[in-house]
Amino acid sequence: MDNDTPDEVFAELKTEHLGGWGVAQIAVGSGLAVYAMWVGILQPGFRRVPLRLQVPYIPASRAQVANVITLLRGRKGSLVDLGSGDGRIVLEAHRQGFAPAVGYELNPWLIRLSNFHAWRAGFHGKVTYRREDLWKVDLTECKNVTVFLAPSVLSLLQDKLQAELPDDAIVVAGRFPFPDWKPCRIEGQGVDRAWAYSMQAQKQHNSRKNDKL
Ligand SMILES: C[S@@+](CC[C@H](N)C(=O)[O-])C[C@H]1O[C@@H](n2cnc3c(N)ncnc32)[C@H](O)[C@@H]1O
């Protein structure tokens, strides 16, 4: 085999059967590679977050960002994006006059990318990206909140937002609506749809529900 040309080696490999052991090795190897990529690149910083609360990075489309901004029209003041990814919503919110505009993100690569995007757009130091677990962020002062997370966490997030946000806050959710809240406005279609929720209306609705019980 030592003197074989590469073509001969390749032809030999093609005719050889892998067998159960070979297939198992390839499966384990591929599994480890995918796991390493998940832990190292896509989800670093998530070790302390329970698996059921981990949400992967899927950036909002241009249409999603536009719909979120449309729903925020007429609002001003501070804005936070919970799970800010590469920072695109925070950046656009800053362009629309929201200040301070802050993104909370656990993935350090995405924080670096966000800062790079901000620098490239000429907004270095004008927007903030914090490497923090969104579940631990104090939201009591937030007036404008955006979220683009997975349906599996929205029910739990509803409780946190309702407990912490002031009455005059608005929450805008992209792609997936909150399961138990009634939106005050909806923008866009299909996967680009976004929902706006008034905290005041939400709290009034809940207290009426509790009164009836
Ligand atoms: C679907 S992406 C949305 C990114 C961005 N908001 C956008 O619309 O383009 C969700 C982001 O939330 C981040 N994330 C998930 N769980 C988090 C947590 N507990 N704390 C902070 N960030 C989190 C993920 O790393 C990911 O970047």
Ligand as a Chemical Component Dictionary entry (heavy atoms), coordinates in Angstrom:
data_LIG
# 
_chem_comp.id                   LIG 
_chem_comp.type                 NON-POLYMER 
_chem_comp.pdbx_formal_charge   0 
_chem_comp.three_letter_code    LIG 
# 
loop_
_chem_comp_atom.comp_id 
_chem_comp_atom.atom_id 
_chem_comp_atom.alt_atom_id 
_chem_comp_atom.type_symbol 
_chem_comp_atom.charge 
_chem_comp_atom.model_Cartn_x 
_chem_comp_atom.model_Cartn_y 
_chem_comp_atom.model_Cartn_z 
_chem_comp_atom.pdbx_ordinal 
LIG C1  C1  C 0  -32.582 34.500 18.482 1  
LIG S1  S1  S 1  -31.113 35.385 18.942 2  
LIG C2  C2  C 0  -31.636 37.055 18.709 3  
LIG C3  C3  C 0  -30.482 38.019 18.523 4  
LIG C4  C4  C 0  -30.878 39.497 18.355 5  
LIG N1  N1  N 0  -31.762 39.962 19.411 6  
LIG C5  C5  C 0  -31.531 39.731 17.027 7  
LIG O1  O1  O 0  -32.752 39.913 17.022 8  
LIG O2  O2  O -1 -30.846 39.706 15.997 9  
LIG C6  C6  C 0  -31.128 35.154 20.713 10 
LIG C7  C7  C 0  -29.868 35.624 21.402 11 
LIG O3  O3  O 0  -30.076 35.543 22.805 12 
LIG C8  C8  C 0  -28.848 35.172 23.410 13 
LIG N2  N2  N 0  -29.174 34.608 24.713 14 
LIG C9  C9  C 0  -29.838 33.462 24.949 15 
LIG N3  N3  N 0  -29.981 33.258 26.265 16 
LIG C10 C10 C 0  -29.390 34.308 26.891 17 
LIG C11 C11 C 0  -29.209 34.671 28.255 18 
LIG N4  N4  N 0  -29.650 33.888 29.236 19 
LIG N5  N5  N 0  -28.588 35.827 28.522 20 
LIG C12 C12 C 0  -28.123 36.636 27.524 21 
LIG N6  N6  N 0  -28.250 36.331 26.214 22 
LIG C13 C13 C 0  -28.879 35.189 25.895 23 
LIG C14 C14 C 0  -28.254 34.178 22.423 24 
LIG O4  O4  O 0  -26.844 34.058 22.568 25 
LIG C15 C15 C 0  -28.639 34.787 21.088 26 
LIG O5  O5  O 0  -27.634 35.622 20.590 27 
# 
loop_
_chem_comp_bond.comp_id 
_chem_comp_bond.atom_id_1 
_chem_comp_bond.atom_id_2 
_chem_comp_bond.value_order 
_chem_comp_bond.pdbx_ordinal 
LIG C1  S1  SING 1  
LIG S1  C2  SING 2  
LIG S1  C6  SING 3  
LIG C2  C3  SING 4  
LIG C3  C4  SING 5  
LIG C4  N1  SING 6  
LIG C4  C5  SING 7  
LIG C5  O1  DOUB 8  
LIG C5  O2  SING 9  
LIG C6  C7  SING 10 
LIG C7  O3  SING 11 
LIG C7  C15 SING 12 
LIG O3  C8  SING 13 
LIG C8  N2  SING 14 
LIG C8  C14 SING 15 
LIG N2  C9  SING 16 
LIG N2  C13 SING 17 
LIG C9  N3  DOUB 18 
LIG N3  C10 SING 19 
LIG C10 C11 SING 20 
LIG C10 C13 DOUB 21 
LIG C11 N4  SING 22 
LIG C11 N5  DOUB 23 
LIG N5  C12 SING 24 
LIG C12 N6  DOUB 25 
LIG N6  C13 SING 26 
LIG C14 O4  SING 27 
LIG C14 C15 SING 28 
LIG C15 O5  SING 29 
# 
